[in-house]
Amino acid sequence: MNKQKTIIFGGAFNPPTIAHEDILKECVDYAKQLDADVWVMPSSSRTDKQITVSSKRRIKYINAMIQDIDNTSVKIEISEHELQKQGLIKTIDTVMEFERMYPDRDFEWVFGLDSTQTMGDWEGGEWLLENLKTLIVMRPGSDINPQLRYVREIYVQERDISSTELRRRIECGEMFDDLVGEAVGRVLNKNTSPF
């Protein structure tokens, strides 16, 4: 049986910047080649990152990001799997749950290049390095962890921007249009207190 290929792009998206949109566009272009679909999955809080904005607000941000990339040929869905969980979520738990829940799907997971260097230290990290199919967002001057077995690479324009800087500008009342796509900007401009 041929499994449906699915690209999973996870992250805080709090809020998504044009750097996130660049990655999503590359995921969509890659998915076209495979006849795959793309799931965008907002992460729950983790030991290294607490997320205080509401899940409802982040879903609005992600829907706007999807509008911004102007895609008509690849199905993009939002997976609320981690948002529905209580407590801190580990990558290995989500991966194993998806393997059980969706036996008819063949997943590839999007990670930043830096994540591959620390993956071995995560809970279940050795298993992830050996078994997880990954789509790595490449950055100049860094290398993929050589222990990572299943790797495909995508390349995006390097941008020195972050959601942290975006939140700072919004909180300080500074202009932020250069950091976000149009639809995301409209959502942020409608909300006087986005966080």
N, CA and C atoms as a LAMMPS dump frame, in Angstrom:
ITEM: TIMESTEP
0
ITEM: NUMBER OF ATOMS
585
ITEM: BOX BOUNDS ff ff ff
-5.0000000000000000e+02 5.0000000000000000e+02
-5.0000000000000000e+02 5.0000000000000000e+02
-5.0000000000000000e+02 5.0000000000000000e+02
ITEM: ATOMS id mol type element x y z
1 1 1 N 0.841 -1.188 0
2 1 2 C 0 0 0
3 1 3 C 0.885 1.249 0
4 2 1 N 0.621 2.176 -0.912
5 2 2 C 1.341 3.44 -0.93
6 2 3 C 0.791 4.356 0.149
7 3 1 N 1.668 4.847 0.982
8 3 2 C 1.248 5.752 2.047
9 3 3 C 1.226 7.193 1.533
10 4 1 N 0.313 7.99 2.091
11 4 2 C 0.26 9.418 1.778
12 4 3 C 1.443 10.112 2.439
13 5 1 N 2.239 10.794 1.656
14 5 2 C 3.378 11.522 2.207
15 5 3 C 2.899 12.834 2.811
16 6 1 N 3.403 13.133 4.001
17 6 2 C 2.991 14.333 4.719
18 6 3 C 4.208 15.002 5.34
19 7 1 N 4.352 16.303 5.075
20 7 2 C 5.424 17.112 5.661
21 7 3 C 4.865 17.793 6.895
22 8 1 N 5.558 17.662 8.027
23 8 2 C 5.113 18.316 9.256
24 8 3 C 6.066 19.448 9.604
25 9 1 N 5.52 20.66 9.609
26 9 2 C 6.278 21.857 9.953
27 9 3 C 5.764 22.361 11.292
28 10 1 N 6.522 22.113 12.334
29 10 2 C 6.124 22.521 13.677
30 10 3 C 6.875 23.751 14.144
31 11 1 N 6.319 24.413 15.133
32 11 2 C 6.975 25.567 15.716
33 11 3 C 6.032 26.331 16.61
34 12 1 N 6.572 27.338 17.283
35 12 2 C 5.735 28.153 18.168
36 12 3 C 4.829 29.087 17.366
37 13 1 N 5.344 29.649 16.258
38 13 2 C 4.571 30.574 15.423
39 13 3 C 3.922 31.666 16.276
40 14 1 N 4.745 32.317 17.07
41 14 2 C 4.232 33.232 18.086
42 14 3 C 4.871 34.614 18.008
43 15 1 N 4.472 35.405 16.998
44 15 2 C 3.726 35.103 15.776
45 15 3 C 4.678 34.644 14.66
46 16 1 N 4.132 34.138 13.563
47 16 2 C 4.992 33.737 12.448
48 16 3 C 5.541 34.956 11.709
49 17 1 N 6.813 34.888 11.351
50 17 2 C 7.469 35.953 10.598
51 17 3 C 7.599 35.527 9.131
52 18 1 N 8.167 36.411 8.325
53 18 2 C 8.409 36.04 6.933
54 18 3 C 9.443 34.912 6.837
55 19 1 N 10.271 34.731 7.855
56 19 2 C 11.191 33.592 7.867
57 19 3 C 10.411 32.282 7.943
58 20 1 N 9.351 32.244 8.761
59 20 2 C 8.479 31.061 8.805
60 20 3 C 7.806 30.845 7.447
61 21 1 N 7.365 31.937 6.841
62 21 2 C 6.692 31.821 5.543
63 21 3 C 7.642 31.291 4.476
64 22 1 N 8.908 31.719 4.528
65 22 2 C 9.906 31.187 3.591
66 22 3 C 10.008 29.67 3.708
67 23 1 N 10.049 29.192 4.945
68 23 2 C 10.167 27.745 5.172
69 23 3 C 8.911 27.038 4.675
70 24 1 N 7.744 27.6 4.976
71 24 2 C 6.501 26.971 4.524
72 24 3 C 6.448 26.904 2.998
73 25 1 N 6.882 27.972 2.322
74 25 2 C 6.903 27.952 0.853
75 25 3 C 7.793 26.821 0.332
76 26 1 N 8.961 26.653 0.947
77 26 2 C 9.858 25.578 0.519
78 26 3 C 9.248 24.207 0.791
79 27 1 N 8.558 24.072 1.92
80 27 2 C 7.876 22.802 2.217
81 27 3 C 6.82 22.501 1.158
82 28 1 N 6.089 23.525 0.75
83 28 2 C 5.053 23.344 -0.269
84 28 3 C 5.681 22.96 -1.604
85 29 1 N 6.764 23.642 -1.976
86 29 2 C 7.437 23.3 -3.238
87 29 3 C 7.947 21.858 -3.214
88 30 1 N 8.489 21.452 -2.084
89 30 2 C 8.974 20.079 -1.922
90 30 3 C 7.803 19.1 -1.976
91 31 1 N 6.694 19.455 -1.307
92 31 2 C 5.515 18.586 -1.28
93 31 3 C 4.947 18.375 -2.681
94 32 1 N 5.005 19.403 -3.535
95 32 2 C 4.519 19.267 -4.913
96 32 3 C 5.239 18.133 -5.631
97 33 1 N 6.533 18.047 -5.418
98 33 2 C 7.334 17.019 -6.086
99 33 3 C 6.938 15.612 -5.658
100 34 1 N 6.448 15.475 -4.423
101 34 2 C 6.136 14.157 -3.863
102 34 3 C 4.649 13.822 -3.897
103 35 1 N 3.826 14.752 -4.377
104 35 2 C 2.377 14.631 -4.245
105 35 3 C 2 14.465 -2.768
106 36 1 N 2.667 15.264 -1.942
107 36 2 C 2.46 15.209 -0.49
108 36 3 C 1.559 16.352 -0.051
109 37 1 N 1.115 16.282 1.197
110 37 2 C 0.441 17.412 1.806
111 37 3 C 1.324 17.939 2.936
112 38 1 N 0.938 19.091 3.495
113 38 2 C 1.727 19.737 4.538
114 38 3 C 0.832 19.989 5.743
115 39 1 N 1.326 19.6 6.907
116 39 2 C 0.643 19.911 8.164
117 39 3 C 1.498 20.912 8.928
118 40 1 N 0.891 22.017 9.322
119 40 2 C 1.563 22.993 10.18
120 40 3 C 1.099 22.708 11.602
121 41 1 N 2.058 22.478 12.509
122 41 2 C 1.707 22.048 13.86
123 41 3 C 2.282 23.004 14.905
124 42 1 N 1.429 23.873 15.471
125 42 2 C 1.909 24.72 16.561
126 42 3 C 2.288 23.859 17.76
127 43 1 N 3.46 24.142 18.306
128 43 2 C 3.96 23.326 19.41
129 43 3 C 3.344 23.756 20.731
130 44 1 N 3.342 22.809 21.635
131 44 2 C 2.976 23.12 23.006
132 44 3 C 4.205 23.694 23.695
133 45 1 N 4.049 24.138 24.92
134 45 2 C 5.213 24.581 25.686
135 45 3 C 6.166 23.417 25.873
136 46 1 N 7.442 23.718 25.862
137 46 2 C 8.483 22.712 26.068
138 46 3 C 9.385 23.18 27.194
139 47 1 N 10.281 22.298 27.622
140 47 2 C 11.165 22.658 28.727
141 47 3 C 12.017 23.88 28.388
142 48 1 N 12.316 24.078 27.102
143 48 2 C 13.162 25.204 26.694
144 48 3 C 12.367 26.401 26.179
145 49 1 N 11.035 26.288 26.116
146 49 2 C 10.245 27.39 25.555
147 49 3 C 8.827 27.367 26.119
148 50 1 N 8.492 28.404 26.897
149 50 2 C 7.138 28.548 27.41
150 50 3 C 6.353 29.467 26.468
151 51 1 N 5.151 29.049 26.101
152 51 2 C 4.321 29.819 25.181
153 51 3 C 3.083 30.281 25.936
154 52 1 N 2.917 31.595 26.037
155 52 2 C 1.834 32.122 26.861
156 52 3 C 0.628 32.603 26.058
157 53 1 N 0.798 32.837 24.744
158 53 2 C -0.334 33.293 23.936
159 53 3 C -1.344 32.152 23.783
160 54 1 N -2.606 32.502 23.632
161 54 2 C -3.647 31.475 23.558
162 54 3 C -3.527 30.644 22.283
163 55 1 N -3.999 29.406 22.378
164 55 2 C -4.004 28.523 21.211
165 55 3 C -4.863 29.11 20.096
166 56 1 N -6.001 29.695 20.458
167 56 2 C -6.907 30.285 19.467
168 56 3 C -6.187 31.38 18.68
169 57 1 N -5.418 32.206 19.376
170 57 2 C -4.687 33.29 18.711
171 57 3 C -3.63 32.728 17.769
172 58 1 N -2.925 31.693 18.203
173 58 2 C -1.89 31.127 17.336
174 58 3 C -2.481 30.471 16.093
175 59 1 N -3.647 29.861 16.223
176 59 2 C -4.318 29.303 15.043
177 59 3 C -4.653 30.415 14.047
178 60 1 N -5.086 31.58 14.541
179 60 2 C -5.335 32.723 13.65
180 60 3 C -4.055 33.128 12.935
181 61 1 N -2.943 33.181 13.678
182 61 2 C -1.666 33.548 13.066
183 61 3 C -1.302 32.576 11.945
184 62 1 N -1.469 31.289 12.217
185 62 2 C -1.058 30.274 11.239
186 62 3 C -1.953 30.315 10.009
187 63 1 N -3.256 30.49 10.213
188 63 2 C -4.155 30.623 9.056
189 63 3 C -3.741 31.805 8.187
190 64 1 N -3.332 32.905 8.823
191 64 2 C -2.884 34.076 8.063
192 64 3 C -1.585 33.765 7.32
193 65 1 N -0.667 33.056 7.964
194 65 2 C 0.581 32.683 7.307
195 65 3 C 0.299 31.831 6.067
196 66 1 N -0.635 30.903 6.182
197 66 2 C -1.001 30.058 5.043
198 66 3 C -1.575 30.909 3.911
199 67 1 N -2.394 31.907 4.245
200 67 2 C -2.922 32.822 3.22
201 67 3 C -1.789 33.56 2.513
202 68 1 N -0.763 33.929 3.277
203 68 2 C 0.323 34.727 2.716
204 68 3 C 1.143 34 1.655
205 69 1 N 1.169 32.679 1.7
206 69 2 C 2.059 32.013 0.74
207 69 3 C 1.394 31.751 -0.61
208 70 1 N 0.124 32.066 -0.757
209 70 2 C -0.523 32.024 -2.07
210 70 3 C -0.365 30.661 -2.742
211 71 1 N -0.771 29.616 -2.041
212 71 2 C -0.641 28.253 -2.559
213 71 3 C -1.997 27.735 -3.032
214 72 1 N -2.006 27.08 -4.18
215 72 2 C -3.247 26.481 -4.671
216 72 3 C -3.097 25.004 -4.995
217 73 1 N -1.871 24.487 -4.953
218 73 2 C -1.67 23.135 -5.473
219 73 3 C -1.376 22.076 -4.414
220 74 1 N -1.095 22.48 -3.19
221 74 2 C -0.781 21.525 -2.13
222 74 3 C -1.742 21.749 -0.968
223 75 1 N -2.264 20.66 -0.447
224 75 2 C -3.179 20.765 0.688
225 75 3 C -2.378 21.074 1.948
226 76 1 N -2.747 22.156 2.632
227 76 2 C -2.105 22.545 3.887
228 76 3 C -3.158 22.503 4.986
229 77 1 N -2.85 21.798 6.056
230 77 2 C -3.758 21.715 7.205
231 77 3 C -3.016 22.147 8.459
232 78 1 N -3.783 22.516 9.473
233 78 2 C -3.211 22.816 10.782
234 78 3 C -3.498 21.634 11.69
235 79 1 N -2.46 21.069 12.291
236 79 2 C -2.631 19.998 13.27
237 79 3 C -2.595 20.614 14.663
238 80 1 N -3.665 20.441 15.41
239 80 2 C -3.74 20.964 16.778
240 80 3 C -3.348 19.905 17.803
241 81 1 N -2.684 18.859 17.346
242 81 2 C -2.364 17.717 18.211
243 81 3 C -1.675 18.141 19.505
244 82 1 N -0.6 18.913 19.398
245 82 2 C 0.136 19.286 20.612
246 82 3 C -0.618 20.319 21.444
247 83 1 N -1.418 21.15 20.8
248 83 2 C -2.176 22.152 21.549
249 83 3 C -3.205 21.503 22.469
250 84 1 N -3.65 20.302 22.114
251 84 2 C -4.667 19.624 22.908
252 84 3 C -4.083 18.827 24.063
253 85 1 N -2.757 18.802 24.164
254 85 2 C -2.092 18.043 25.216
255 85 3 C -1.878 18.914 26.451
256 86 1 N -1.839 18.279 27.596
257 86 2 C -1.539 18.972 28.84
258 86 3 C -0.073 18.748 29.198
259 87 1 N 0.525 19.755 29.799
260 87 2 C 1.902 19.609 30.257
261 87 3 C 2.904 19.791 29.13
262 88 1 N 4.167 19.549 29.455
263 88 2 C 5.249 19.714 28.492
264 88 3 C 5.287 18.527 27.535
265 89 1 N 5.484 18.799 26.262
266 89 2 C 5.447 17.777 25.214
267 89 3 C 6.863 17.5 24.736
268 90 1 N 7.164 16.22 24.55
269 90 2 C 8.464 15.825 24.005
270 90 3 C 8.274 15.394 22.548
271 91 1 N 9.267 15.713 21.721
272 91 2 C 9.194 15.37 20.299
273 91 3 C 8.955 13.879 20.101
274 92 1 N 9.66 13.045 20.854
275 92 2 C 9.532 11.597 20.687
276 92 3 C 8.094 11.144 20.918
277 93 1 N 7.395 11.786 21.883
278 93 2 C 6.01 11.404 22.165
279 93 3 C 5.109 11.722 20.978
280 94 1 N 5.27 12.918 20.412
281 94 2 C 4.447 13.293 19.259
282 94 3 C 4.723 12.384 18.071
283 95 1 N 5.988 12.107 17.822
284 95 2 C 6.347 11.236 16.691
285 95 3 C 5.711 9.861 16.853
286 96 1 N 5.849 9.261 18.029
287 96 2 C 5.294 7.923 18.267
288 96 3 C 3.771 7.923 18.186
289 97 1 N 3.146 8.973 18.707
290 97 2 C 1.686 9.055 18.626
291 97 3 C 1.225 9.157 17.178
292 98 1 N 1.926 9.937 16.368
293 98 2 C 1.55 10.058 14.961
294 98 3 C 1.742 8.743 14.217
295 99 1 N 2.79 8.016 14.547
296 99 2 C 3.004 6.7 13.916
297 99 3 C 1.835 5.77 14.207
298 100 1 N 1.311 5.818 15.429
299 100 2 C 0.181 4.955 15.802
300 100 3 C -1.136 5.458 15.202
301 101 1 N -1.33 6.787 15.231
302 101 2 C -2.603 7.362 14.811
303 101 3 C -2.797 7.363 13.3
304 102 1 N -1.688 7.451 12.554
305 102 2 C -1.78 7.609 11.098
306 102 3 C -0.905 6.58 10.389
307 103 1 N -1.248 5.297 10.487
308 103 2 C -0.42 4.263 9.865
309 103 3 C -0.398 4.341 8.338
310 104 1 N -1.344 5.103 7.757
311 104 2 C -1.418 5.23 6.293
312 104 3 C -0.622 6.427 5.775
313 105 1 N 0.144 7.076 6.658
314 105 2 C 0.913 8.252 6.259
315 105 3 C 2.404 8.036 6.475
316 106 1 N 3.174 8.643 5.594
317 106 2 C 4.632 8.602 5.662
318 106 3 C 5.09 10.034 5.956
319 107 1 N 5.527 10.285 7.19
320 107 2 C 5.83 11.637 7.63
321 107 3 C 7.288 12.009 7.405
322 108 1 N 7.506 13.279 7.058
323 108 2 C 8.822 13.9 7.126
324 108 3 C 8.675 15.125 8.019
325 109 1 N 9.617 15.274 8.949
326 109 2 C 9.533 16.304 9.98
327 109 3 C 10.55 17.406 9.69
328 110 1 N 10.092 18.655 9.71
329 110 2 C 10.96 19.795 9.423
330 110 3 C 11.683 20.225 10.701
331 111 1 N 13.005 20.361 10.582
332 111 2 C 13.815 20.847 11.706
333 111 3 C 14.812 21.87 11.198
334 112 1 N 15.149 22.8 12.078
335 112 2 C 16.261 23.694 11.801
336 112 3 C 17.569 22.942 11.96
337 113 1 N 18.571 23.401 11.276
338 113 2 C 19.874 22.739 11.29
339 113 3 C 20.434 22.619 12.707
340 114 1 N 20.257 23.662 13.516
341 114 2 C 20.798 23.637 14.87
342 114 3 C 20.191 22.51 15.711
343 115 1 N 18.929 22.198 15.455
344 115 2 C 18.263 21.138 16.229
345 115 3 C 18.929 19.786 16.046
346 116 1 N 19.497 19.565 14.86
347 116 2 C 20.106 18.25 14.619
348 116 3 C 21.315 18.033 15.52
349 117 1 N 21.968 19.112 15.937
350 117 2 C 23.159 18.981 16.783
351 117 3 C 22.809 18.546 18.2
352 118 1 N 21.627 18.917 18.675
353 118 2 C 21.244 18.581 20.056
354 118 3 C 20.285 17.4 20.135
355 119 1 N 19.797 16.923 19.001
356 119 2 C 18.761 15.892 18.999
357 119 3 C 19.166 14.653 19.794
358 120 1 N 20.423 14.275 19.736
359 120 2 C 20.875 13.097 20.47
360 120 3 C 20.705 13.212 21.967
361 121 1 N 20.612 14.446 22.48
362 121 2 C 20.442 14.669 23.917
363 121 3 C 18.985 14.69 24.343
364 122 1 N 18.069 14.71 23.381
365 122 2 C 16.648 14.734 23.718
366 122 3 C 16.221 13.361 24.236
367 123 1 N 15.092 13.332 24.939
368 123 2 C 14.539 12.035 25.317
369 123 3 C 14.18 11.274 24.038
370 124 1 N 14.661 10.049 23.917
371 124 2 C 14.456 9.265 22.702
372 124 3 C 15.315 9.725 21.544
373 125 1 N 16.324 10.544 21.836
374 125 2 C 17.126 11.146 20.786
375 125 3 C 17.849 10.151 19.895
376 126 1 N 18.375 9.088 20.48
377 126 2 C 19.079 8.093 19.657
378 126 3 C 18.131 7.449 18.657
379 127 1 N 16.919 7.152 19.107
380 127 2 C 15.921 6.575 18.191
381 127 3 C 15.589 7.576 17.088
382 128 1 N 15.396 8.859 17.444
383 128 2 C 15.067 9.877 16.454
384 128 3 C 16.178 9.995 15.411
385 129 1 N 17.428 10.025 15.853
386 129 2 C 18.55 10.131 14.917
387 129 3 C 18.587 8.954 13.951
388 130 1 N 18.211 7.802 14.432
389 130 2 C 18.299 6.583 13.624
390 130 3 C 17.088 6.384 12.72
391 131 1 N 15.915 6.868 13.132
392 131 2 C 14.672 6.495 12.448
393 131 3 C 13.853 7.625 11.853
394 132 1 N 13.988 8.838 12.364
395 132 2 C 13.104 9.919 11.95
396 132 3 C 13.469 10.427 10.551
397 133 1 N 12.467 10.545 9.694
398 133 2 C 12.676 11.148 8.376
399 133 3 C 12.597 12.659 8.55
400 134 1 N 13.689 13.34 8.184
401 134 2 C 13.765 14.769 8.452
402 134 3 C 13.963 15.576 7.177
403 135 1 N 13.429 16.78 7.227
404 135 2 C 13.606 17.778 6.179
405 135 3 C 14.287 18.953 6.883
406 136 1 N 15.555 19.156 6.594
407 136 2 C 16.377 20.081 7.367
408 136 3 C 16.488 21.428 6.655
409 137 1 N 16.193 22.498 7.39
410 137 2 C 16.347 23.856 6.878
411 137 3 C 17.815 24.232 7.041
412 138 1 N 18.506 24.325 5.922
413 138 2 C 19.953 24.54 5.939
414 138 3 C 20.298 26.008 6.19
415 139 1 N 21.426 26.2 6.877
416 139 2 C 21.969 27.534 7.113
417 139 3 C 23.458 27.508 6.822
418 140 1 N 23.99 28.584 6.27
419 140 2 C 25.423 28.624 5.967
420 140 3 C 26.263 28.474 7.24
421 141 1 N 27.365 27.752 7.106
422 141 2 C 28.317 27.666 8.208
423 141 3 C 28.012 26.626 9.254
424 142 1 N 26.978 25.822 9.071
425 142 2 C 26.639 24.772 10.039
426 142 3 C 26.51 23.444 9.309
427 143 1 N 26.684 22.381 10.066
428 143 2 C 26.613 21.04 9.49
429 143 3 C 25.493 20.247 10.128
430 144 1 N 24.937 19.321 9.356
431 144 2 C 23.944 18.389 9.885
432 144 3 C 24.656 17.367 10.758
433 145 1 N 24.032 17.018 11.856
434 145 2 C 24.557 15.96 12.719
435 145 3 C 24.769 14.704 11.864
436 146 1 N 25.999 14.197 11.795
437 146 2 C 26.258 13.037 10.935
438 146 3 C 25.555 11.763 11.397
439 147 1 N 25.044 11.75 12.627
440 147 2 C 24.322 10.567 13.115
441 147 3 C 22.887 10.513 12.606
442 148 1 N 22.394 11.637 12.063
443 148 2 C 21.022 11.672 11.553
444 148 3 C 20.967 10.885 10.25
445 149 1 N 20.146 9.837 10.241
446 149 2 C 20.209 8.863 9.149
447 149 3 C 19.387 9.244 7.915
448 150 1 N 18.162 9.744 8.12
449 150 2 C 17.267 10.038 6.989
450 150 3 C 17.119 11.556 6.841
451 151 1 N 17.817 12.118 5.87
452 151 2 C 17.874 13.569 5.738
453 151 3 C 17.582 14.002 4.306
454 152 1 N 16.725 15.01 4.18
455 152 2 C 16.605 15.779 2.943
456 152 3 C 16.8 17.237 3.341
457 153 1 N 17.297 18.03 2.427
458 153 2 C 17.645 19.407 2.743
459 153 3 C 16.765 20.377 1.963
460 154 1 N 16.392 21.471 2.625
461 154 2 C 15.756 22.578 1.93
462 154 3 C 16.559 23.843 2.242
463 155 1 N 16.518 24.769 1.318
464 155 2 C 17.292 26.001 1.464
465 155 3 C 16.352 27.192 1.387
466 156 1 N 16.503 28.098 2.327
467 156 2 C 15.703 29.323 2.325
468 156 3 C 16.641 30.517 2.48
469 157 1 N 16.145 31.664 2.078
470 157 2 C 16.912 32.897 2.254
471 157 3 C 17.154 33.112 3.745
472 158 1 N 18.398 33.379 4.109
473 158 2 C 18.701 33.627 5.515
474 158 3 C 18.232 35.023 5.9
475 159 1 N 17.45 35.105 6.963
476 159 2 C 16.932 36.39 7.437
477 159 3 C 17.267 36.532 8.915
478 160 1 N 17.767 37.669 9.283
479 160 2 C 18.123 37.926 10.671
480 160 3 C 16.925 38.525 11.403
481 161 1 N 15.85 37.726 11.493
482 161 2 C 14.645 38.168 12.184
483 161 3 C 14.124 37.029 13.035
484 162 1 N 13.3 37.371 14.008
485 162 2 C 12.759 36.342 14.909
486 162 3 C 11.411 36.792 15.448
487 163 1 N 10.661 35.829 15.955
488 163 2 C 9.393 36.148 16.609
489 163 3 C 9.643 36.961 17.869
490 164 1 N 10.78 36.738 18.519
491 164 2 C 11.116 37.51 19.723
492 164 3 C 11.223 38.992 19.385
493 165 1 N 11.932 39.309 18.295
494 165 2 C 12.056 40.704 17.871
495 165 3 C 10.711 41.268 17.441
496 166 1 N 9.899 40.45 16.773
497 166 2 C 8.568 40.896 16.366
498 166 3 C 7.726 41.248 17.589
499 167 1 N 7.735 40.378 18.598
500 167 2 C 6.97 40.659 19.819
501 167 3 C 7.482 41.933 20.5
502 168 1 N 8.802 42.108 20.522
503 168 2 C 9.377 43.305 21.149
504 168 3 C 8.877 44.564 20.455
505 169 1 N 8.896 44.557 19.115
506 169 2 C 8.445 45.744 18.373
507 169 3 C 6.976 46.043 18.654
508 170 1 N 6.162 44.997 18.668
509 170 2 C 4.729 45.205 18.906
510 170 3 C 4.515 45.784 20.306
511 171 1 N 5.199 45.211 21.283
512 171 2 C 5.036 45.68 22.663
513 171 3 C 5.511 47.12 22.835
514 172 1 N 6.509 47.533 22.023
515 172 2 C 7.042 48.901 22.111
516 172 3 C 6.335 49.874 21.175
517 173 1 N 5.359 49.382 20.427
518 173 2 C 4.636 50.238 19.503
519 173 3 C 5.442 50.625 18.271
520 174 1 N 6.429 49.809 17.913
521 174 2 C 7.267 50.086 16.751
522 174 3 C 6.689 49.416 15.503
523 175 1 N 7.094 49.919 14.332
524 175 2 C 6.662 49.319 13.071
525 175 3 C 7.224 47.903 12.951
526 176 1 N 6.407 47.002 12.376
527 176 2 C 6.862 45.613 12.234
528 176 3 C 6.518 45.018 10.872
529 177 1 N 6.004 45.845 9.956
530 177 2 C 5.547 45.331 8.66
531 177 3 C 6.647 44.611 7.888
532 178 1 N 7.904 44.995 8.105
533 178 2 C 8.999 44.359 7.37
534 178 3 C 9.307 42.955 7.87
535 179 1 N 8.692 42.543 8.968
536 179 2 C 8.963 41.225 9.545
537 179 3 C 7.896 40.183 9.233
538 180 1 N 6.757 40.612 8.698
539 180 2 C 5.626 39.69 8.523
540 180 3 C 5.022 39.82 7.132
541 181 1 N 4.293 38.772 6.727
542 181 2 C 3.52 38.832 5.506
543 181 3 C 2.276 39.695 5.7
544 182 1 N 1.591 39.997 4.603
545 182 2 C 0.455 40.915 4.662
546 182 3 C -0.683 40.401 5.535
547 183 1 N -1.053 39.135 5.359
548 183 2 C -2.185 38.598 6.124
549 183 3 C -1.859 38.517 7.609
550 184 1 N -0.64 38.103 7.935
551 184 2 C -0.228 38.068 9.344
552 184 3 C -0.242 39.485 9.914
553 185 1 N 0.245 40.447 9.137
554 185 2 C 0.235 41.835 9.585
555 185 3 C -1.168 42.33 9.886
556 186 1 N -2.131 41.947 9.038
557 186 2 C -3.524 42.373 9.275
558 186 3 C -4.045 41.805 10.59
559 187 1 N -3.741 40.538 10.863
560 187 2 C -4.198 39.925 12.118
561 187 3 C -3.562 40.632 13.311
562 188 1 N -2.269 40.895 13.217
563 188 2 C -1.588 41.554 14.33
564 188 3 C -2.093 42.975 14.529
565 189 1 N -2.373 43.685 13.458
566 189 2 C -2.852 45.062 13.574
567 189 3 C -4.268 45.137 14.133
568 190 1 N -5.047 44.058 13.993
569 190 2 C -6.404 44.038 14.557
570 190 3 C -6.393 43.841 16.061
571 191 1 N -5.302 43.256 16.562
572 191 2 C -5.24 42.913 17.978
573 191 3 C -4.37 43.936 18.708
574 192 1 N -4.974 44.645 19.614
575 192 2 C -4.197 45.627 20.368
576 192 3 C -3.327 44.953 21.428
577 193 1 N -3.698 43.75 21.848
578 193 2 C -2.904 43.02 22.838
579 193 3 C -2.707 41.592 22.36
580 194 1 N -1.72 41.374 21.462
581 194 2 C -1.605 40.074 20.821
582 194 3 C -0.974 38.977 21.669
583 195 1 N -0.454 39.313 22.862
584 195 2 C 0.262 38.263 23.602
585 195 3 C -0.359 37.991 24.95
